[in-house]
Amino acid sequence: MFLLKFLMKVLLLPVMLVLFVFRVLVKIGIELSSVIVGGLILIVFGCIIYAIVQQMWPSMWILIAMETCIIMVTFGAGLLEGILQIAQESLGIFMRS
């Protein structure tokens, strides 16, 4: 049993390394793009308000769809980082056992 567990730990080491690298890359991507995406969200939101004031309803719906897509991509990146962190911590707990 000890040998099997040791073999499993050795095989999981590269998986933990890959998870760590992906998590760091996603975190760096989120940090670097947060200013740009935040500015883009503000600009699109300003355009939505302008479209409402000018009563350009088709343009407003297109801008709302754009805003929703931007927010969903940002949420998805954060969710991916969280899932990678949970997976890495779970494997770390197994490695320490």
N, CA, C and O atoms as a GROMACS GRO file, in nm:
protein
  388
    1MET      N    1   0.082  -0.119   0.000
    1MET     CA    2   0.000   0.000   0.000
    1MET      C    3   0.086   0.126   0.000
    1MET      O    4   0.056   0.223  -0.068
    2PHE      N    5   0.195   0.121   0.079
    2PHE     CA    6   0.285   0.235   0.085
    2PHE      C    7   0.348   0.263  -0.050
    2PHE      O    8   0.359   0.378  -0.091
    3LEU      N    9   0.389   0.157  -0.120
    3LEU     CA   10   0.453   0.172  -0.250
    3LEU      C   11   0.357   0.232  -0.352
    3LEU      O   12   0.395   0.316  -0.434
    4LEU      N   13   0.232   0.188  -0.348
    4LEU     CA   14   0.131   0.240  -0.441
    4LEU      C   15   0.104   0.388  -0.416
    4LEU      O   16   0.091   0.467  -0.509
    5LYS      N   17   0.095   0.424  -0.289
    5LYS     CA   18   0.070   0.563  -0.254
    5LYS      C   19   0.190   0.651  -0.293
    5LYS      O   20   0.173   0.763  -0.341
    6PHE      N   21   0.311   0.598  -0.272
    6PHE     CA   22   0.431   0.672  -0.310
    6PHE      C   23   0.438   0.691  -0.461
    6PHE      O   24   0.473   0.800  -0.509
    7LEU      N   25   0.405   0.587  -0.537
    7LEU     CA   26   0.403   0.596  -0.682
    7LEU      C   27   0.301   0.699  -0.730
    7LEU      O   28   0.327   0.775  -0.823
    8MET      N   29   0.184   0.701  -0.665
    8MET     CA   30   0.080   0.797  -0.700
    8MET      C   31   0.127   0.940  -0.674
    8MET      O   32   0.100   1.030  -0.753
    9LYS      N   33   0.196   0.961  -0.563
    9LYS     CA   34   0.247   1.094  -0.531
    9LYS      C   35   0.351   1.140  -0.633
    9LYS      O   36   0.354   1.256  -0.672
   10VAL      N   37   0.435   1.050  -0.674
   10VAL     CA   38   0.537   1.083  -0.774
   10VAL      C   39   0.472   1.118  -0.908
   10VAL      O   40   0.516   1.210  -0.976
   11LEU      N   41   0.367   1.045  -0.945
   11LEU     CA   42   0.299   1.072  -1.071
   11LEU      C   43   0.217   1.202  -1.066
   11LEU      O   44   0.196   1.265  -1.170
   12LEU      N   45   0.171   1.242  -0.948
   12LEU     CA   46   0.092   1.364  -0.936
   12LEU      C   47   0.178   1.490  -0.928
   12LEU      O   48   0.126   1.601  -0.941
   13LEU      N   49   0.307   1.474  -0.909
   13LEU     CA   50   0.395   1.591  -0.901
   13LEU      C   51   0.392   1.676  -1.029
   13LEU      O   52   0.378   1.798  -1.018
   14PRO      N   53   0.404   1.618  -1.149
   14PRO     CA   54   0.395   1.700  -1.270
   14PRO      C   55   0.256   1.764  -1.289
   14PRO      O   56   0.245   1.874  -1.342
   15VAL      N   57   0.152   1.694  -1.246
   15VAL     CA   58   0.017   1.750  -1.256
   15VAL      C   59   0.006   1.874  -1.169
   15VAL      O   60  -0.054   1.974  -1.210
   16MET      N   61   0.062   1.868  -1.048
   16MET     CA   62   0.059   1.984  -0.960
   16MET      C   63   0.139   2.100  -1.019
   16MET      O   64   0.100   2.216  -1.005
   17LEU      N   65   0.249   2.069  -1.083
   17LEU     CA   66   0.329   2.174  -1.146
   17LEU      C   67   0.252   2.240  -1.259
   17LEU      O   68   0.255   2.362  -1.272
   18VAL      N   69   0.183   2.161  -1.341
   18VAL     CA   70   0.104   2.217  -1.452
   18VAL      C   71  -0.011   2.302  -1.398
   18VAL      O   72  -0.039   2.409  -1.451
   19LEU      N   73  -0.078   2.255  -1.293
   19LEU     CA   74  -0.186   2.333  -1.231
   19LEU      C   75  -0.133   2.465  -1.177
   19LEU      O   76  -0.198   2.568  -1.192
   20PHE      N   77  -0.016   2.462  -1.116
   20PHE     CA   78   0.043   2.583  -1.062
   20PHE      C   79   0.074   2.683  -1.173
   20PHE      O   80   0.046   2.802  -1.161
   21VAL      N   81   0.133   2.634  -1.281
   21VAL     CA   82   0.168   2.722  -1.394
   21VAL      C   83   0.041   2.782  -1.456
   21VAL      O   84   0.038   2.902  -1.483
   22PHE      N   85  -0.062   2.701  -1.479
   22PHE     CA   86  -0.187   2.754  -1.535
   22PHE      C   87  -0.250   2.857  -1.442
   22PHE      O   88  -0.298   2.960  -1.487
   23ARG      N   89  -0.248   2.828  -1.311
   23ARG     CA   90  -0.308   2.922  -1.216
   23ARG      C   91  -0.233   3.055  -1.215
   23ARG      O   92  -0.295   3.161  -1.210
   24VAL      N   93  -0.102   3.050  -1.219
   24VAL     CA   94  -0.023   3.173  -1.222
   24VAL      C   95  -0.048   3.250  -1.351
   24VAL      O   96  -0.061   3.373  -1.348
   25LEU      N   97  -0.055   3.180  -1.463
   25LEU     CA   98  -0.081   3.248  -1.590
   25LEU      C   99  -0.218   3.314  -1.592
   25LEU      O  100  -0.232   3.426  -1.641
   26VAL      N  101  -0.319   3.245  -1.540
   26VAL     CA  102  -0.454   3.303  -1.535
   26VAL      C  103  -0.456   3.423  -1.442
   26VAL      O  104  -0.518   3.524  -1.473
   27LYS      N  105  -0.388   3.412  -1.328
   27LYS     CA  106  -0.385   3.523  -1.232
   27LYS      C  107  -0.314   3.644  -1.292
   27LYS      O  108  -0.361   3.757  -1.276
   28ILE      N  109  -0.204   3.623  -1.361
   28ILE     CA  110  -0.132   3.732  -1.426
   28ILE      C  111  -0.220   3.795  -1.534
   28ILE      O  112  -0.226   3.917  -1.547
   29GLY      N  113  -0.288   3.710  -1.611
   29GLY     CA  114  -0.377   3.762  -1.715
   29GLY      C  115  -0.489   3.847  -1.657
   29GLY      O  116  -0.523   3.951  -1.713
   30ILE      N  117  -0.546   3.803  -1.546
   30ILE     CA  118  -0.654   3.879  -1.482
   30ILE      C  119  -0.600   4.011  -1.430
   30ILE      O  120  -0.663   4.116  -1.450
   31GLU      N  121  -0.486   4.008  -1.365
   31GLU     CA  122  -0.428   4.131  -1.308
   31GLU      C  123  -0.391   4.232  -1.417
   31GLU      O  124  -0.417   4.351  -1.402
   32LEU      N  125  -0.331   4.184  -1.526
   32LEU     CA  126  -0.289   4.276  -1.631
   32LEU      C  127  -0.407   4.332  -1.710
   32LEU      O  128  -0.404   4.448  -1.753
   33SER      N  129  -0.509   4.253  -1.729
   33SER     CA  130  -0.621   4.300  -1.810
   33SER      C  131  -0.729   4.371  -1.730
   33SER      O  132  -0.825   4.423  -1.787
   34SER      N  133  -0.715   4.375  -1.596
   34SER     CA  134  -0.822   4.434  -1.515
   34SER      C  135  -0.841   4.582  -1.544
   34SER      O  136  -0.954   4.630  -1.547
   35VAL      N  137  -0.734   4.655  -1.566
   35VAL     CA  138  -0.746   4.799  -1.595
   35VAL      C  139  -0.810   4.820  -1.732
   35VAL      O  140  -0.897   4.905  -1.747
   36ILE      N  141  -0.768   4.744  -1.829
   36ILE     CA  142  -0.821   4.759  -1.965
   36ILE      C  143  -0.967   4.717  -1.970
   36ILE      O  144  -1.050   4.788  -2.028
   37VAL      N  145  -0.999   4.603  -1.910
   37VAL     CA  146  -1.137   4.555  -1.912
   37VAL      C  147  -1.227   4.646  -1.830
   37VAL      O  148  -1.341   4.672  -1.868
   38GLY      N  149  -1.177   4.696  -1.717
   38GLY     CA  150  -1.254   4.790  -1.637
   38GLY      C  151  -1.286   4.917  -1.714
   38GLY      O  152  -1.398   4.967  -1.709
   39GLY      N  153  -1.188   4.970  -1.785
   39GLY     CA  154  -1.211   5.088  -1.868
   39GLY      C  155  -1.310   5.060  -1.980
   39GLY      O  156  -1.395   5.144  -2.011
   40LEU      N  157  -1.299   4.943  -2.040
   40LEU     CA  158  -1.390   4.905  -2.147
   40LEU      C  159  -1.533   4.892  -2.095
   40LEU      O  160  -1.628   4.933  -2.162
   41ILE      N  161  -1.549   4.835  -1.976
   41ILE     CA  162  -1.682   4.824  -1.916
   41ILE      C  163  -1.741   4.962  -1.892
   41ILE      O  164  -1.859   4.984  -1.918
   42LEU      N  165  -1.660   5.055  -1.842
   42LEU     CA  166  -1.710   5.191  -1.817
   42LEU      C  167  -1.749   5.262  -1.947
   42LEU      O  168  -1.850   5.332  -1.952
   43ILE      N  169  -1.669   5.244  -2.050
   43ILE     CA  170  -1.701   5.308  -2.179
   43ILE      C  171  -1.830   5.252  -2.237
   43ILE      O  172  -1.915   5.328  -2.283
   44VAL      N  173  -1.845   5.121  -2.235
   44VAL     CA  174  -1.967   5.060  -2.288
   44VAL      C  175  -2.088   5.102  -2.205
   44VAL      O  176  -2.195   5.126  -2.260
   45PHE      N  177  -2.072   5.110  -2.072
   45PHE     CA  178  -2.181   5.154  -1.987
   45PHE      C  179  -2.220   5.298  -2.018
   45PHE      O  180  -2.339   5.332  -2.019
   46GLY      N  181  -2.121   5.384  -2.042
   46GLY     CA  182  -2.150   5.521  -2.083
   46GLY      C  183  -2.224   5.526  -2.216
   46GLY      O  184  -2.315   5.607  -2.234
   47CYS      N  185  -2.186   5.439  -2.308
   47CYS     CA  186  -2.256   5.433  -2.437
   47CYS      C  187  -2.400   5.383  -2.420
   47CYS      O  188  -2.490   5.426  -2.492
   48ILE      N  189  -2.422   5.293  -2.324
   48ILE     CA  190  -2.559   5.246  -2.296
   48ILE      C  191  -2.644   5.362  -2.246
   48ILE      O  192  -2.758   5.380  -2.290
   49ILE      N  193  -2.588   5.440  -2.154
   49ILE     CA  194  -2.663   5.555  -2.103
   49ILE      C  195  -2.692   5.655  -2.215
   49ILE      O  196  -2.802   5.709  -2.222
   50TYR      N  197  -2.594   5.678  -2.302
   50TYR     CA  198  -2.615   5.769  -2.416
   50TYR      C  199  -2.724   5.715  -2.509
   50TYR      O  200  -2.807   5.791  -2.558
   51ALA      N  201  -2.723   5.586  -2.533
   51ALA     CA  202  -2.824   5.525  -2.621
   51ALA      C  203  -2.963   5.537  -2.559
   51ALA      O  204  -3.061   5.555  -2.631
   52ILE      N  205  -2.972   5.526  -2.427
   52ILE     CA  206  -3.102   5.542  -2.361
   52ILE      C  207  -3.149   5.685  -2.372
   52ILE      O  208  -3.266   5.710  -2.401
   53VAL      N  209  -3.060   5.780  -2.348
   53VAL     CA  210  -3.098   5.923  -2.355
   53VAL      C  211  -3.142   5.960  -2.496
   53VAL      O  212  -3.238   6.035  -2.513
   54GLN      N  213  -3.073   5.908  -2.597
   54GLN     CA  214  -3.106   5.939  -2.736
   54GLN      C  215  -3.215   5.849  -2.792
   54GLN      O  216  -3.255   5.863  -2.908
   55GLN      N  217  -3.264   5.758  -2.711
   55GLN     CA  218  -3.369   5.663  -2.748
   55GLN      C  219  -3.334   5.580  -2.871
   55GLN      O  220  -3.415   5.561  -2.962
   56MET      N  221  -3.212   5.530  -2.872
   56MET     CA  222  -3.165   5.441  -2.978
   56MET      C  223  -3.172   5.298  -2.923
   56MET      O  224  -3.072   5.241  -2.880
   57TRP      N  225  -3.292   5.242  -2.923
   57TRP     CA  226  -3.317   5.115  -2.856
   57TRP      C  227  -3.242   4.996  -2.916
   57TRP      O  228  -3.189   4.916  -2.840
   58PRO      N  229  -3.233   4.981  -3.048
   58PRO     CA  230  -3.156   4.866  -3.100
   58PRO      C  231  -3.007   4.873  -3.060
   58PRO      O  232  -2.946   4.772  -3.028
   59SER      N  233  -2.952   4.993  -3.063
   59SER     CA  234  -2.812   5.008  -3.023
   59SER      C  235  -2.794   4.978  -2.875
   59SER      O  236  -2.694   4.919  -2.834
   60MET      N  237  -2.893   5.018  -2.795
   60MET     CA  238  -2.886   4.992  -2.652
   60MET      C  239  -2.879   4.842  -2.625
   60MET      O  240  -2.800   4.797  -2.542
   61TRP      N  241  -2.963   4.764  -2.694
   61TRP     CA  242  -2.964   4.620  -2.671
   61TRP      C  243  -2.833   4.555  -2.714
   61TRP      O  244  -2.785   4.462  -2.650
   62ILE      N  245  -2.775   4.605  -2.822
   62ILE     CA  246  -2.645   4.552  -2.868
   62ILE      C  247  -2.538   4.584  -2.764
   62ILE      O  248  -2.454   4.499  -2.733
   63LEU      N  249  -2.540   4.705  -2.710
   63LEU     CA  250  -2.442   4.744  -2.609
   63LEU      C  251  -2.460   4.666  -2.479
   63LEU      O  252  -2.362   4.630  -2.413
   64ILE      N  253  -2.584   4.640  -2.442
   64ILE     CA  254  -2.610   4.558  -2.323
   64ILE      C  255  -2.556   4.416  -2.343
   64ILE      O  256  -2.500   4.357  -2.251
   65ALA      N  257  -2.573   4.363  -2.463
   65ALA     CA  258  -2.519   4.229  -2.492
   65ALA      C  259  -2.366   4.231  -2.484
   65ALA      O  260  -2.305   4.137  -2.433
   66MET      N  261  -2.304   4.337  -2.535
   66MET     CA  262  -2.158   4.349  -2.527
   66MET      C  263  -2.111   4.355  -2.381
   66MET      O  264  -2.016   4.288  -2.342
   67GLU      N  265  -2.181   4.437  -2.303
   67GLU     CA  266  -2.147   4.451  -2.161
   67GLU      C  267  -2.160   4.318  -2.088
   67GLU      O  268  -2.074   4.282  -2.007
   68THR      N  269  -2.266   4.246  -2.117
   68THR     CA  270  -2.288   4.116  -2.054
   68THR      C  271  -2.177   4.018  -2.092
   68THR      O  272  -2.129   3.943  -2.006
   69CYS      N  273  -2.137   4.018  -2.217
   69CYS     CA  274  -2.029   3.927  -2.261
   69CYS      C  275  -1.897   3.961  -2.192
   69CYS      O  276  -1.824   3.871  -2.150
   70ILE      N  277  -1.867   4.089  -2.180
   70ILE     CA  278  -1.743   4.130  -2.114
   70ILE      C  279  -1.743   4.086  -1.968
   70ILE      O  280  -1.643   4.034  -1.918
   71ILE      N  281  -1.855   4.106  -1.901
   71ILE     CA  282  -1.865   4.068  -1.761
   71ILE      C  283  -1.857   3.916  -1.745
   71ILE      O  284  -1.795   3.866  -1.651
   72MET      N  285  -1.919   3.842  -1.837
   72MET     CA  286  -1.915   3.695  -1.830
   72MET      C  287  -1.773   3.642  -1.851
   72MET      O  288  -1.732   3.546  -1.786
   73VAL      N  289  -1.698   3.704  -1.942
   73VAL     CA  290  -1.559   3.661  -1.964
   73VAL      C  291  -1.476   3.688  -1.839
   73VAL      O  292  -1.395   3.604  -1.799
   74THR      N  293  -1.495   3.804  -1.777
   74THR     CA  294  -1.422   3.837  -1.654
   74THR      C  295  -1.459   3.739  -1.542
   74THR      O  296  -1.372   3.690  -1.471
   75PHE      N  297  -1.589   3.711  -1.528
   75PHE     CA  298  -1.633   3.615  -1.427
   75PHE      C  299  -1.577   3.476  -1.454
   75PHE      O  300  -1.536   3.406  -1.362
   76GLY      N  301  -1.574   3.436  -1.581
   76GLY     CA  302  -1.522   3.305  -1.618
   76GLY      C  303  -1.374   3.291  -1.585
   76GLY      O  304  -1.329   3.185  -1.541
   77ALA      N  305  -1.297   3.398  -1.606
   77ALA     CA  306  -1.155   3.394  -1.573
   77ALA      C  307  -1.136   3.380  -1.422
   77ALA      O  308  -1.050   3.304  -1.377
   78GLY      N  309  -1.213   3.452  -1.345
   78GLY     CA  310  -1.205   3.439  -1.199
   78GLY      C  311  -1.247   3.301  -1.152
   78GLY      O  312  -1.185   3.244  -1.062
   79LEU      N  313  -1.352   3.248  -1.212
   79LEU     CA  314  -1.398   3.114  -1.177
   79LEU      C  315  -1.293   3.008  -1.212
   79LEU      O  316  -1.271   2.915  -1.135
   80LEU      N  317  -1.230   3.024  -1.327
   80LEU     CA  318  -1.124   2.930  -1.367
   80LEU      C  319  -1.008   2.934  -1.268
   80LEU      O  320  -0.954   2.830  -1.231
   81GLU      N  321  -0.971   3.053  -1.224
   81GLU     CA  322  -0.864   3.065  -1.126
   81GLU      C  323  -0.903   2.996  -0.995
   81GLU      O  324  -0.822   2.927  -0.933
   82GLY      N  325  -1.026   3.015  -0.953
   82GLY     CA  326  -1.073   2.950  -0.831
   82GLY      C  327  -1.074   2.799  -0.841
   82GLY      O  328  -1.034   2.730  -0.747
   83ILE      N  329  -1.118   2.747  -0.954
   83ILE     CA  330  -1.121   2.602  -0.974
   83ILE      C  331  -0.979   2.544  -0.975
   83ILE      O  332  -0.954   2.438  -0.918
   84LEU      N  333  -0.886   2.615  -1.040
   84LEU     CA  334  -0.747   2.569  -1.041
   84LEU      C  335  -0.688   2.572  -0.900
   84LEU      O  336  -0.612   2.482  -0.863
   85GLN      N  337  -0.723   2.672  -0.822
   85GLN     CA  338  -0.673   2.680  -0.685
   85GLN      C  339  -0.727   2.566  -0.600
   85GLN      O  340  -0.653   2.505  -0.523
   86ILE      N  341  -0.856   2.538  -0.613
   86ILE     CA  342  -0.916   2.427  -0.536
   86ILE      C  343  -0.852   2.294  -0.575
   86ILE      O  344  -0.822   2.212  -0.488
   87ALA      N  345  -0.831   2.273  -0.705
   87ALA     CA  346  -0.770   2.147  -0.751
   87ALA      C  347  -0.627   2.135  -0.698
   87ALA      O  348  -0.585   2.028  -0.655
   88GLN      N  349  -0.553   2.245  -0.701
   88GLN     CA  350  -0.416   2.242  -0.653
   88GLN      C  351  -0.411   2.216  -0.502
   88GLN      O  352  -0.326   2.140  -0.455
   89GLU      N  353  -0.500   2.278  -0.427
   89GLU     CA  354  -0.503   2.254  -0.282
   89GLU      C  355  -0.543   2.111  -0.250
   89GLU      O  356  -0.488   2.050  -0.157
   90SER      N  357  -0.638   2.056  -0.324
   90SER     CA  358  -0.680   1.918  -0.300
   90SER      C  359  -0.567   1.820  -0.326
   90SER      O  360  -0.545   1.727  -0.249
   91LEU      N  361  -0.494   1.843  -0.435
   91LEU     CA  362  -0.380   1.756  -0.463
   91LEU      C  363  -0.270   1.775  -0.359
   91LEU      O  364  -0.201   1.680  -0.323
   92GLY      N  365  -0.254   1.899  -0.310
   92GLY     CA  366  -0.155   1.924  -0.206
   92GLY      C  367  -0.187   1.850  -0.077
   92GLY      O  368  -0.098   1.799  -0.010
   93ILE      N  369  -0.316   1.846  -0.043
   93ILE     CA  370  -0.358   1.772   0.076
   93ILE      C  371  -0.328   1.622   0.058
   93ILE      O  372  -0.282   1.556   0.151
   94PHE      N  373  -0.355   1.571  -0.062
   94PHE     CA  374  -0.325   1.430  -0.088
   94PHE      C  375  -0.176   1.403  -0.080
   94PHE      O  376  -0.133   1.300  -0.029
   95MET      N  377  -0.096   1.497  -0.130
   95MET     CA  378   0.050   1.478  -0.129
   95MET      C  379   0.104   1.478   0.013
   95MET      O  380   0.200   1.407   0.043
   96ARG      N  381   0.044   1.557   0.101
   96ARG     CA  382   0.093   1.563   0.240
   96ARG      C  383   0.044   1.448   0.327
   96ARG      O  384   0.095   1.425   0.436
   97SER      N  385  -0.055   1.375   0.277
   97SER     CA  386  -0.110   1.265   0.360
   97SER      C  387  -0.020   1.143   0.359
   97SER      O  388  -0.051   1.042   0.423
   0.00000   0.00000   0.00000
